[in-house]
Amino acid sequence: MVSVIIPALNEEGTISSVIHACLSSPLVSEVIVIDDGSTDQTASVALQEGAKVLIHPENMGKARALFTGVNQAKEEVILCLDADLIGLETRHVQA
């Protein structure tokens, strides 16, 4: 099984489709979104889509967000994806 880590900063417009593509894969056991100081609705959109959401109250950078997510992941296999991927499909996640 796979844990997906998605660092996000102000990505309320794209994060839903990324999470959906991941959670539609039978290989993915969890999606963890790290809201890295967003000022929009990124965290609430991610929660609505079924992701576990961790919040940095201020922007700490992508590397720190990935570190936070990896430390919370329960699987040994980790897939890191950007929150603004356009056209991501489940088949891409599985590949």
Residue pairs with C-beta under 8 A, 6 or more apart in sequence:
1 27
1 28
1 29
1 75
1 77
2 25
2 27
2 28
2 29
2 75
2 77
2 78
2 79
3 28
3 29
3 30
3 31
3 32
3 73
3 74
3 75
3 77
3 78
3 79
4 22
4 28
4 30
4 31
4 32
4 78
4 79
4 80
4 81
4 93
5 32
5 34
5 66
5 69
5 70
5 73
5 78
5 79
5 80
5 81
6 15
6 18
6 19
6 22
6 31
6 32
6 33
6 34
6 46
6 51
6 69
6 80
6 81
6 82
6 83
7 33
7 34
7 36
7 62
7 65
7 66
7 69
7 80
7 82
7 83
8 15
8 33
8 34
8 35
8 36
8 38
8 42
8 46
8 65
8 83
9 35
9 36
9 37
9 38
9 42
9 59
9 83
10 38
10 39
10 40
10 42
11 38
11 40
11 42
11 83
11 84
12 38
12 40
12 41
12 42
12 45
14 83
14 84
14 85
14 86
15 33
15 42
15 45
15 46
15 49
15 83
15 84
16 45
16 46
16 48
16 49
17 85
17 88
18 81
18 82
18 83
18 84
18 85
18 88
19 31
19 33
19 46
19 49
19 50
19 51
20 49
21 88
21 89
21 90
21 92
21 93
22 28
22 31
22 79
22 81
22 90
22 93
23 31
23 49
23 50
23 51
24 90
24 93
25 90
25 93
25 94
27 93
27 94
28 79
28 93
29 74
29 75
30 52
30 73
30 74
30 75
31 49
31 50
31 51
31 52
32 51
32 52
32 53
32 54
32 69
32 72
32 73
33 42
33 43
33 46
33 51
33 52
33 53
33 54
33 83
34 53
34 54
34 55
34 56
34 65
34 66
34 68
34 69
35 42
35 43
35 46
35 53
35 54
35 55
35 56
36 56
36 59
36 60
36 61
36 62
36 64
36 65
37 56
37 57
37 58
37 59
37 60
42 83
43 53
43 55
46 53
47 53
52 72
54 68
54 69
54 72
56 64
56 65
56 68
66 80
69 80
70 78
79 93
81 88
